Amino acid sequence: MNPIPKSLASWITSVVADAPDNVSLVYLEWNDARRGPRKVISFHAFGYSLPDFHPEDPSSLGALSEWQWEAPTSGEISSTRQWDDLALRSALLDLFSRDESLGSPLTSRGGQIAFGPHESTVTVFPEQSTRPSSSVYYELHVAQASNSVDVHDDLLDNDPVMLQRVISNQKLDYPLTENATFHLQARGKELDLLYAVRWFICSDRMRDLIQAATQHCQVFPIRLYRSKKVAPDKLIAGYSVVQLYEQLECLDPADVLPPPYDGFLPEFDPVKGYRIVRSLAGDREIFRIAYEYRRLVVSQSFRNKCDSLGITGVEWLRRESVE
């Protein structure tokens, strides 16, 4: 693991030390930027009075847009191949763990330090442990961590019949082409989940988890390459497209809003969120909700299995439930 450059570590130290006493959370956010011809990663710091911040709680994440304090200076490092989002998260977590004095002006009074790229996965120090609960569900999303793939062939999105069936979560009556080809993007990493919008591109072990959790899925083998070049030495074994086609009308009616337009599904307030009705979800471990955006939801049990295997490329949003 590459260490955080000293100049950035010094800036973080000063930011944390300068945070006002009413700030219980300092959020370090980074963005890609340019300084003339040079690519850089620019860091900004914001302060909040959020004593119960949790990175998987939608209301906590929504509160990050309303800060009470902003650091007057910014930090910066050169944008090189070694510093993708995953590497930065790991290096920052290692920095705070190894040198407790760096964050102590805040953590000593019960505060937290959060960090992540703009509008993406947020990591918190000190790390939080959440007690598992059978009454909690999670939205499963692909982490925005330089792990996207490019579609090389004319697949799915350019086939109106197949696309409509994917959107409606119908079982596909014919598979992908035998040589369906995908490519990791420039800084892509071989994570377990690479894509999760209308269908999954995932590793064999993620595929196995999904197949064990539901019978309402289809699996199509693919060829995934480490670059845009189609060559045997660039081929990455062990990835598939997985199509989940079960949707449930299982939200608490109090959380459901009318369809935004004729022909659309009912929806929910994205800020307020929604609650799953457990009696309607039953013992299902993974499914989509039959509401606009068709979010993918998993049970606590499925989340635990992912955590125990160390599944990578995923992020979670916590959703409560009612009986």
N, C-alpha and C positions, 0 to 999 in steps of 0.2 A: 504494500500500500504506500502510495506517495504521500508525504506529509504536507500539510497546509503550508504555503509559503509564509515566511516570517512576517512579511509586510501585511498580509491579510490577518494573520494571528494578532499582530499588534493593533490593527484597526478594531478587531472584534473585542479585544481586551478593553480598549478605551470606550467603545460603545456601551458595553455592559456596565462598566464602572460609572459612566455618565448618566445612565438611565435614572429618571426621577424616582423618588421613594414610592409614589403611588403606582408605579409600573410593576406588574407581577409577571408579565410575559414580554420578552424581547424576541421579535421575529426577524430573522435574517433572510432576505429574499434576493435571489440572483436572477439576472437576465443576460442574454447574449447582447453584445453591443460592439460598436466600432470606434476606434480612435484613429481617424484617417484610414489608411489601408490595413491597420492592425486589428485583428479580432480579439476582443477581451470578454471577460465575464465580470459584470458589474454587480456589486453588492450594496443593498440599502437596508437600513435597520429601522424598525417601527416598534413602538411600545404600547402596551395595552394593560388595562385593569381587568384581567381575566384569570381569576384564581383557579378556576376549574376547567381550564382549556384541555381538550382531548382531540388529537389529530384525526380520529375516526368519527367524530361527532359533527354532523352537518352544520349545526348551529354554531359550534366553535369555529369551524372553517369560515362560515359566513361572516363572523365577527371580525375577521382579519382585514376586512375592507374599511373598518372604522377605527383607526388608531388614534390614541390620545397624544402620542409623542413621536417625533421623527428625528433621527440622528442628523446633525447638520452636515456631516461628511459622508462620503461613500468609500467603499473598498473596491479593489480591482485586482484581477490576476489575468495573465495571458490565457487566451483560449487555445489550448492544445488538445491533442487527441487523448491525453491521459485524463483530462478533466471533463468527463461527462457527468450527468446528474447523479448517477449511482456512486461514482468515485468521490464526488464532492460530499455527498451525504455520509459515506463511510469515513472519509478523512476528518470531517467536522466532528462526528460522533467520537472518533478516536481521540481527537484533540481535547475535547471537553472531558473525556474519561481519564486521560493521562494526566492532565493538568487541571485539577479541581479549582485551583486558585483563579483560573481564567474566568469561570462563571460564578465564583463564590459571592461577589457583591450582590448578585440576584438570587442565586440558589440558597444562600445562607438564610434568607428571609422567606423561604418557601416558594420562590419564583421559578420560572422555567425559561429555557431558551429554545425557540423553534426555528427551523430552517428548512428551506426548500426552494425550488425554482418557481417563478411566477405562475400562479394558478395551476399548481400541480401538487404532488404528494408532499406532505409536511411531516418532518421528523422532530421529535421533542427530546430534550435533555433536561433533567434526568428522565430516562426512559420510563414509561408508565406500563404497569401490568394491569390488565383488565380481568376481573374475575369472570370466567365463563358462565353463561346463563342460557338455559334451554329456551328462554322466552325472547331471546334476542336474535335478530337476523342481520345480514350484512349484504349490501350491494357489492358485487364484485366488479371491479374495473381494471383495465390494463394500466399499469403504472406508466406515466409519461417519463420514461427514463432512457431515451435513445434506444428503444428496443422495438421500433416499428419496422414493418416490412413493406416492400413495394410489390405490387402485383404485376407480374411480367406478361402473363397471357390475358386474353379477353375473358375473364371469369366473372361470374355472378353479377357484378355491378353493370356489366354491359349486356346482360341477358335479361330482358324485361320480364319474361315468364318466371325464370328462376329467382330473380330479385324479389318479385312480388311474393313468392312463396316463402322466401327467407324473412321478409319483413312481416308477413302474416304468421310466421312460425308454423308453416305447414311442412310436412315431410316431403323431401325432394324425391321425385319419382325417377330421376336419373342422376348419376354421380358426376363429379367433376371429371374433366378429361384425364386420361391415364397419365399424361405428362404435365399435369398442372404444376406450374413453376412459380416460386416466390423468391424474393431476395431480401436479405437484411439491408437496412439503410446504412448510410456511411459509418455511423458509430454504433451500429447495432450490436447487441450482446445476445448470446445464446441462452435466453431466459426461458422459463417454463411457459409463460404466457406472452405472446407477441402481438396479438390482435384480438379484440373482443367487442366489436361493434355489432355487426349483424350475425357474425359467426366467429368461431374461435380459430386461431392458429396457435397450437400449443404442443408441448412436448409429450412424449409417450406417457410419462408418469402423471401429467395433468390429465391427459386423455383417459388414463386408467381410473383416476379418481372420479371423473365425470360419468364414465360408463358404469362404475360400481354404484353411483348415487341415483341414476335414473335410467329407465328404459326408453325415454323419449329423446333419443339423440341418434345422430348418424355420424359416421366417421369416414373420411375420405383421405387416403394417403396422398402426400404431395412431395415435391422435390424442393428443398430449401437450399439456397446457395449463400455463401458468405460474402459475395460481391455480385455485381451485375453481370459478371462473366459466368457463362454456363460451362463449367469445366469440372471433371471428376475430382480434382484436388480441392475444389471450392464447395463441394456438396456436403451438407450437414444432415446426418441421419437422425431419425427419431422424432419427426414432426408430422402433424396431421391437421386437417381442417375438421372441426367438430361443429355440427349443427344441432342446436337444441330447439325443439319445436313445441314444447309445452308452455302455455300461458295460463295464468290463473287470475280470476277475478276475486281477489282475496284481501283487498284493502278495507279498512274501517270506513263505512259510508260517510262518517263525519269528515274524512280527509279527502274525499273525492269531489272533483269539480266537473262541471259539464264539459263536453268536447269543445275545443276552441273554434272548430269549424265543422260544417256538415261533412259527414263521412270520416271524421277523425275519432279516435278513441277518447273516453273520458281521461282526465288528467288530474294532477295534484299540484298544490302550491310548492314550487321547488325550494322555497325558503322554509316554510313550515314543515315540509316533508310528509310522511305518512306512517301509518302503523299497519302491520300485518295482522290479519285475523287468524289466530293459530288453528281454530277448528276448521277453517277452509284450506289452510296449507297442509294440514294433516302431518304425516311423518316425512314429507318430501324434504330432500336435502338441497336440491337445486332446481330453480324454475325461473321463468320470466313472469313479470306482472302484466296483466292484460290492460294496460293503461298507456297513454301516450308516453313515448320514450322507451317503453318496453324494457325497463331496467331488469338486470339479472340479479336474482336474490338467492342467497345460500343460507343454510342453517348454521347454528353455532357448531354443530357436529362436523359439518363439511369444513368450516373455517379451521377447526382444531386439527383436522387431518392435513390440511394444507400447511399449517404452522409446524406440525410435527415432522413433515417431510422437507420443510424449508423451501416450499414452492416460491419461485421468484417471478418478478414481473407483475405482481398483483398489488392492488390497493383496495382498501375496504371502507365503506361508509356504514356506520351503525344505524340500524332501524329497529325501533321498538315494536312491541306487539300487544295485542289484546286477546282475551279469550274468545 
